[in-house]
Amino acid sequence: MLKIRLSRAGKRNMPFFKIVLTEHTKAAKHGYKKVLGFFNPISKEFKIKDVEEVKKYISNWAQFSPRMKKLLEMNNVTI
């Protein structure tokens, strides 16, 4: 099953998250198939590169992680 979830990057005390598509059994940090966007919690910047591509993956049985669902709701993104 494919999951759309966050992968942490950045330095210590300066977190930065990539929004990635990955198999649910693989590690989000190294086992992802595609980077779909990013989230910067310091500046509260949230960006999905291509919403249509995300919709395509959702229609093909991918699911959001619980944290991704919350981020989408907080940023008023409809998919």
C-alpha positions in Angstrom: 0.0 0.0 0.0 1.3 3.4 -0.9 1.4 6.2 1.7 1.8 10.0 1.4 3.7 11.1 4.4 6.4 13.4 5.8 10.2 12.7 5.7 12.3 14.9 8.0 15.3 16.7 6.7 17.3 19.7 7.7 19.7 20.4 10.5 19.3 20.1 14.2 16.8 22.6 15.6 16.0 23.6 12.0 13.5 21.0 10.8 12.3 20.7 7.2 9.9 18.1 5.9 9.5 16.6 2.5 6.1 15.3 1.5 6.9 11.9 -0.1 5.1 9.0 -1.7 6.4 5.7 -0.2 5.5 2.1 0.4 4.1 1.7 3.9 6.7 -0.9 4.9 9.7 1.3 3.8 11.4 4.0 5.7 10.1 7.5 4.8 13.6 8.9 4.9 15.3 6.6 2.3 12.7 4.4 0.7 10.5 7.0 -1.0 9.5 6.9 -4.7 8.7 10.5 -5.3 8.8 13.9 -3.6 5.4 15.6 -3.9 6.1 18.8 -1.9 7.5 20.2 1.3 6.6 21.7 4.7 8.7 24.1 6.7 7.3 24.3 10.3 9.5 27.3 11.2 8.1 29.6 8.5 4.8 27.6 8.3 5.3 27.2 4.6 3.4 24.3 3.1 3.6 23.5 -0.7 2.4 20.7 -2.8 4.1 20.8 -6.2 1.3 19.3 -8.3 -2.1 18.8 -6.8 -3.3 16.8 -9.9 -0.5 14.3 -9.4 -1.5 13.8 -5.8 -5.1 13.3 -6.8 -3.9 10.7 -9.3 -2.0 8.8 -6.6 -5.0 9.0 -4.2 -7.3 7.5 -6.8 -4.8 4.7 -7.3 -5.1 3.5 -3.7 -2.5 5.7 -2.0 -3.5 7.0 1.5 -2.4 10.0 3.6 -0.7 9.5 6.9 -2.6 10.9 9.9 -0.2 13.8 10.2 -0.6 14.7 6.5 -4.3 14.7 6.9 -4.0 17.2 9.8 -1.6 19.4 7.8 -4.0 19.5 4.8 -6.9 20.5 7.1 -4.8 23.2 8.8 -3.8 24.7 5.5 -7.2 24.4 3.9 -6.0 22.2 1.0 -8.7 20.1 -0.7 -7.8 17.0 -2.5 
